[in-house]
Amino acid sequence: MHEYSVTKSLVDLCNQQAENHKINKVRVIKVKLGKFTGFSPEAINFYFDYLKNGTRCEYAKIEFFEIPIRIRCSDCHFEDDIEEPVFICPKCGKSSIEILTGREFYVESIEGE
């Protein structure tokens, strides 16, 4: 259900930016989505199809670009991307892990006419 509120914010933001830049029809919305957010692109698209009706985004599609979860160990300074959120350093086994990327969710660009 978190996807509903972020999708509503996404539609509102894109409509406002389209209005500010005199874009009547948004065609493509490029979104950067961190893997650690847990947001589902499928769920966002589902809500987007409903929320975009009657807006400048009515004919738009969303292109998602995933940002991996990247960690760094504060003890041994090992840095790498991980697939699953297991926060133990694969090199030294300690849990002094800092999340560098993977929590992002933002609009990279809006294309339209």
QUIVEN-V961615 format. One record per residue. N is the residue number from 1. RES is the residue in one letter. NEAR is the number of other ideal C-beta (glycine too) atoms within 10 Angstrom. Layout:
# QUIVEN-V961615
n->N res->RES near->NEAR
n->N res->RES near->NEAR
This chain:
# QUIVEN-V961615
n->1 res->M near->6
n->2 res->H near->12
n->3 res->E near->20
n->4 res->Y near->14
n->5 res->S near->10
n->6 res->V near->17
n->7 res->T near->22
n->8 res->K near->14
n->9 res->S near->12
n->10 res->L near->23
n->11 res->V near->22
n->12 res->D near->13
n->13 res->L near->15
n->14 res->C near->24
n->15 res->N near->18
n->16 res->Q near->11
n->17 res->Q near->17
n->18 res->A near->20
n->19 res->E near->11
n->20 res->N near->8
n->21 res->H near->9
n->22 res->K near->8
n->23 res->I near->18
n->24 res->N near->9
n->25 res->K near->13
n->26 res->V near->23
n->27 res->R near->13
n->28 res->V near->12
n->29 res->I near->25
n->30 res->K near->14
n->31 res->V near->22
n->32 res->K near->15
n->33 res->L near->20
n->34 res->G near->19
n->35 res->K near->20
n->36 res->F near->19
n->37 res->T near->17
n->38 res->G near->10
n->39 res->F near->18
n->40 res->S near->12
n->41 res->P near->15
n->42 res->E near->9
n->43 res->A near->15
n->44 res->I near->22
n->45 res->N near->14
n->46 res->F near->14
n->47 res->Y near->18
n->48 res->F near->23
n->49 res->D near->12
n->50 res->Y near->11
n->51 res->L near->17
n->52 res->K near->22
n->53 res->N near->10
n->54 res->G near->7
n->55 res->T near->15
n->56 res->R near->20
n->57 res->C near->26
n->58 res->E near->11
n->59 res->Y near->12
n->60 res->A near->21
n->61 res->K near->13
n->62 res->I near->20
n->63 res->E near->13
n->64 res->F near->14
n->65 res->F near->10
n->66 res->E near->14
n->67 res->I near->18
n->68 res->P near->15
n->69 res->I near->22
n->70 res->R near->17
n->71 res->I near->23
n->72 res->R near->15
n->73 res->C near->21
n->74 res->S near->12
n->75 res->D near->13
n->76 res->C near->13
n->77 res->H near->10
n->78 res->F near->15
n->79 res->E near->13
n->80 res->D near->14
n->81 res->D near->13
n->82 res->I near->18
n->83 res->E near->8
n->84 res->E near->7
n->85 res->P near->13
n->86 res->V near->11
n->87 res->F near->14
n->88 res->I near->14
n->89 res->C near->20
n->90 res->P near->11
n->91 res->K near->13
n->92 res->C near->13
n->93 res->G near->10
n->94 res->K near->13
n->95 res->S near->12
n->96 res->S near->13
n->97 res->I near->18
n->98 res->E near->11
n->99 res->I near->15
n->100 res->L near->14
n->101 res->T near->15
n->102 res->G near->19
n->103 res->R near->13
n->104 res->E near->16
n->105 res->F near->16
n->106 res->Y near->12
n->107 res->V near->15
n->108 res->E near->11
n->109 res->S near->11
n->110 res->I near->20
n->111 res->E near->13
n->112 res->G near->19
n->113 res->E near->9
